[in-house]
Amino acid sequence: MYHFINFIQGIPLAQPLKVKVLRENDEYLSIVQDLNLYAKGDDLNETIEELKEDLKNLYQDLFNSDYIPSGNAMKLKSEFEKILK
């Protein structure tokens, strides 16, 4: 099953971000593979909201701070830029 996220911190995405959703026993696992983000919880909405919060925090760290990314963070920023308008 898939879920799609259209905005990150109020910023529209170039295309919806595809979130793969797996159900294992009584838990949900939501995955954004391109950004290496995962959320696990008892409820689908809980995992999606957790992913949205993680995306917001990642966006702030990569684009709105004095932090200068290097190495893997630069690769992650590049992947993130692809989904932003």
N, C-alpha and C positions, 0 to 999 in steps of 0.2 A: 504494500500500500504506500502511496505517496501523499505528502502534504506540500503545499506551496506557500512560500512567504513572499509578499510583494513589496514590503517596506522594511527598512532598517533605520530605526531612530527617526522616523518620519521622512526618510529619504526614499523616493521610489527607485526600484531596481530596474535595470535595463530589461531584464526578463525575470519572471518569478524564480525564486531560489527553490530548487527541488530538494525536499527532505524525504529521505527514505525512512519508512516507519515499519518496524518489526514488532511482533508481539511474541513474547517468550513467557510461557506460563501465565502469570497474572501481571506481568510488567510489560511496559512499552519501551522500545529503544528507538530514538529518533536520531538520524545521522545526516550530516552535511559533509560528504566525503571530500569535496574539493577544498574545504576549509578545515578539515580535521576536527570537526565539532561533533560531539555526541551528548545526548541527554537520555537519562533513564528514569522511569518513574512508574507509579501505579496507574496513572491516568494519561491518556493521549494528550489532552490539553495541557497538562502539567509539563510534559516533556517539550511540547512546542513552545510554551511560554519560557521555559528554561533556555531553550535554544535561542529564542529572540533576545533574551537578556544577555546571553553569551555573545551573540552577534553585535549587540549594542556596545558591550564592553570592548570587544575586539576592535570595532570601528573607532571607538574613542582612543584606544591605545595606539592604533596605527596611523590615524589621521588628525587627531585633535590634541596631541600632546607634544611636548618638547622631545619626546623619545625619538631617537634616530634608529630605525630598524636596520639590522644587518643579517646576513646569512639566511637562515630559514624564515626569519620574520619578513625579509624583503620578498621572498617567494610567496609567502602568505599574503602580503600586501598586494602583490601583483595579481594573485587569484581574486582577491577581494575587489580590486579595481575593475575587473572584468564584469562583475555583476552590478556595479553602480552605473547610473546614467551619467 
